[in-house]
Amino acid sequence: MVKLKTVQDYKQGLLEGKRTALAQAITLIESKALKHKVIAQQLIKEIYPHTGHSVRIGFTGVPGAGKSTLIDKFGSYLCKNGHSVAVLAVDPSSTLSGGSILGDKTRMELLTKQENAFVRPSPSQGTLGGVHLKTREAIFLCEAAGYNIIFVETMGVGQGEMIVKEMVDFFVLLALTGAGDDLQGIKKGLLEWVNLICVNKADGDNRLKAEVTAKEYESFIGFLHGHSGGWKPQVTTTSAYEETSLQHLWKIICDYKEWMNKNDLFYTVRQRQMKAWLQASVNEYLQESFYEHPLVKQTLGDVEKQMMTGDVTMAEALEHLIKTYQQAMKEI
C-alpha cells in the first residue's frame, strides 16, 4: 500500500538522494490506483529537469547466462570507482496470481551493500520484453536521485527486446559457450539491436570455450553487418570474477558513448527513447480504456461465448467489440 505524500515530499526526497524516497516513488508510479497515478504524473513532471544525465545500460540473455551475477560484480566495481549505480531488475510474474519471486535483490549481495547503489526488483506483470510497464519512469526517478549509471536487467525471455533497446543507450546480450546451438535460437533482429555481445562465464576451464564461441559470434556479426558504416556490435568474453574483464567491459561502453557524442548521435537516441515512451503510454492508455470500460467488459464475455460455440467469427467478434467501444466513447 502506497502511503500518500505530496509531490514536493517525493521530489525533495529524490533530489536529496534518499533511497527510501526513491523506493517509495517507484512504488507510487507502479501503482494502478487512480489517486496514485495522478500524483505520479505530477512527480515525473516536477523531476524531469533533473533527469537525462545517466548512462542507461540494458542487459538481456537467456536464464542462466549470469546476468544478475555480472551486474552485481560490475556494479560494485563501478561504485568503488566513484560512480553511483541503480539497477532496475525485472522478475517474471505469474499469469495466474500476478506474483513474482523478486529474487534479484538477494542475488546481488555485493551491490546492495554499496552506499552509492540502489537495486529495485519489480514484477513484469505480463509486459512484453521482460520489463515493467513503468521502467521508463523508474529510470527518470533514479536519475533525479543522482544515479549516473542505470542498469535495466530483463527476464531474458527472448521476446520484445526492441522494447528494452528503445529505453537504454547501450544494450548488452549475455551469451554462453556453445554458440553453434545458441545462434540457431537467437533472432537475427536481436543481434542487429545489441551493441555488445558478452560470452559470459569465461573463466577457469570454460575460458577457452568462451573464446572460441566469441570468435563464432564475431564471424556471424561480420556476415550480418558486412562493411556497413556506424557502430558494429562488439563481441567480447566476460567473467564476473576478474576485475580486468570488468574494466574492459566498462571501456567498451565508454568508447561507445564517446563515439555517439563524436557523431552527434547521443541526443538522437534520447529523442527516439522519448518517442517510444509516448507510443507506449498511448498504447497503455488505449488498452486500459478499452478493457476497463463497463460496457466492453459486459459485452466481452458474451462475445467470447458466441465464438466458442461458433455463432460468430473472429472478425465479427472484433467488429462488434470495436463498435461497442466507439459507441460508448461517443456517449461520454
N, C-alpha and C positions, 0 to 999 in steps of 0.2 A: 504494500500500500504506500503510495507516494504521499509524503507529508507536505501539504501545500505551503509554499513560501511565496514571497513577492518576487517578481522578475529581478528587481535590484538586489535582493538577497542572493539569488543564484549567481548573478553577474559578478557581484563583489567577491563571492567565494571562489569563483573560477579565476578571476584576474589575480587573486592572491595565491593561486596555485594550490589550493586545498584539495587533496584527493577525495575527501569525504564529499565536498561540494560537487566535484566532477562526477562521482559515482551517483549521487542523488540527481544530478542534472540529466545524466544518461537514462536513469530510470524514468525520469519525467518524460523525456522525448519518446521513450519506448511504450509508454502507457497509451492505451486505446480509449481512455476516458476523455470525453469531450472537454471537461474543465481543465484537464492536464494539457490537452492539445493546444488550447488557446494560449496558455502560459508558455508552453514550449516554443511556439512560433514567435511569440514576442521576445523570448530569450535569445533565439537564434538571430533575430534582427538586431538586438542590442549588442551581441558579442561579435557580429560579423566584421566590424572594423579591426578586430584583434585576431583575425584568422589569416591563413594563407602563407604563413612563414615556415611551415614544416616541410620535410621530405616525406611523402606518403609512399609506402612500400607494401605491395601485396605479395603474399606467399600462397601458392597453391601446390597441389600434389596429392597423390593417392594416399589413403590412410596407411600409415606405417613408413612413410617416406622420411619421417623425422622432423616435421615442421615445428612442432612445439619445442622439441629439444634444441634445434638450431636457433630458433627465436630466443629461447631462454639464454643460451650462451652468447649469441650475437648481441642481444640487447644489453646483457650485463657488461660485455666488452665495451660497448658504446657508452654506457653510463659511466664506467670507470675512466673513460677518456673525455669526460666533460659534457656529454650530451644528455638530454632528457628524453626518455623513451616511453611511448604509450602503445599498448598492444590491445587491439580490438579483435578478440578471438570469437569465432562462431562455432557452436556445437549443434549437431543435428537435433531437431525436435521430433517427437513422436507425432505422427499424423493422427493418432487416436486421442492421446491425452494432451498433446501440446507441450509436454515436459521434455527436458533435456538433462544430460548428465552434468554439463558445465564443469568439466574436469580440467580445463586448461590452466586455471589458477593454481591447482595443486601440482600440475606437471612443470610449471615454471617457477620452481622453488628459489633459484638464484635471483631471478629478475624481481620477484615480488619482495625481496629483501632490500632492494636498492631504494634509497630515499628519492632518487630522481627518476623513478619508474612507476608506471600505472598499468595494471593488467585487468582487462574487463571482458569476461566471457558473457556472451549473450546467446539466447536460443535463436535458431534460424527462423522458426515459426513458418516453415514451409517455403521460405523465399528462395527463388531460383538463383543459382550462382553461389550458394553456400555462404551468403552474407545476410545480416539482419536488414530488415527494411529501412531501419534508421541509422545505418552505418555511416552514411554521408554526414548526417547531423552530428553524430558522435565524433567524427573527425574534427569538425569545427569546434566542438566543445573542448576537445583535447588541445587543440591549437590555442584557444583562448586561455587555457590553463597553463600555457607556457611550454608544452612539449614540442620539441623541434624535430623529432623523428617519430613517425607513427607507422606501426606495422598493422596490416589487416590480414589476419590468418583465416583462410576459408576452410570449409569442411573437406575440400578436395573431392567433391562428388563427381567431377568430370562434366558438369553441365553449367552453361551460362557464365563461363569465365569472363566473357566480354563485359558483364556487369561489373566485375571486380576491376577489370582493366580501365573502365571509364571512371573510376573513383580514386585511382592511385597514379603516382608519377612513374613508378618503376615496378615492374611485375616479374616475380621470380617463380619459376617452376622447379620444384624439387623432384628429382628422379632417382631411381635406384639402379643398381647394376643389372645387366641382362637387357640392354636396350633393344636387342633383336626382337624380343617379345613385346616390350613396352611400346616401341614405336608403332606397332600394329594397332595398339589400343588408344593412342593419343591422336586427337583430332588435328588435322593439318592446320586448322584455324588457330588452335591454341599455340602451336609453335610459331605462328606468324604474329601473335599478340604479345608473347612474353619478350622481355628484354634480356633475360638471363636464364639459362638452364644450369642448375646445380646438380651434379651427380653426387648425391649425399652419402654419408657414412663411409667416406674414402679414408679409412684408417685401418691399421693392423693388417690382417690377411686379406682384407677387402680392397686395399689401396690399388693394387694392380688391376683388378677387375673394374674398378671405378674409372681408372684412366683409359682403359680400353673402351668402356661404354661412352665416355666423354668424346672420344675420337669418332665413334659411330654417330653421335649426335651432331658433331661438327660437320661430318660429311653430309648428313641429311640437311642440315641448315644451309650449307653451301649450295646444295642442289636446289633447295627451296627458294633461296633468295638470289642466287646467281651473282651477278655483278651490279645489282641494283644499288643506287645511292642510299644514303641515310644510315641509320644505326642498324647494323646487322646483329641479331641476337647473339650474345656471347655464351660460351659453354665453359664451365669450369668444374672442378671437383671440390667438394667441401667436407670438412669434418668439424663437428661442433666442439671437439675436444682439442683442437690445435689452434693456438692463437694466430699463427701465421696464415691459416686458412681464413679466419675471421677478418684479419687485416686485408687480405686480398679481396674478399667479398665486398668490404666497405670501399676499397679503392675503385672497384668496377662501378659501384653505384655513384661515387663522386665523379668518376670520369664521364659517366652518362649525363649527370647533371651539368657538368661543365660543357659537354657537347651540346646539350639542349640550349643553354644560355648563349653559347657562341653562335648558334644558328637561329637565335630568337624564336625558339620553339616552346620554351617552358610556359610562357603566357598562353600560347595557343592551346597547349594541353589542358591548362587550367580552365580555359574557356569551354573546351569540349566537356570537361567534367561538370561544369555548371549547366550546360545544355542537357546532359544526360540526367542530371539531378532534377531538372524541370520536367523532363519527359517521364521520369519515374514517379514524380509527385503527381502529375496529371493522371497517370495510369492508376496509381493508388487511390486517388480521389474518385475516379470514374468507377472503379471496381467496387469500392465501398458504397458509393452512392447507388449503384445498381443492386447489389446483393442485399443491402440493408434496407432497401425500400419495402415497406409493409406489403404493398400490392404485388411486388415482384416475388417476395417470399411466399405469399399465398398462392400465386399462380405457378411458381416453380414446381411445387410438389405435385400439382395436378398434371402439369405438362410431362413431368418425369414418368408418372404412372401411365399416361397415354402412350409415351414412347415405348415403355416396357411391354405394353400389350399390342403394340403395332398399329395403334389407331392413328398416330401421326408420325411423319418422318422427322429426321433431324432438322432439315431445312424448315419445315413447317413449325416445329417447336421453337426454333431460334427466332423465326419471324414473329411468332405470337408473343414471345417474351420481350423482344425489342419494341414492338408496337405497344405493349402494355406499359413498358417503362417510359416511352416517349409520351404517351397519353398522360401518364401520371405527372411527368415534368411540366406539361402544358397547364395542368390544373393548379400548379403551385403559384 
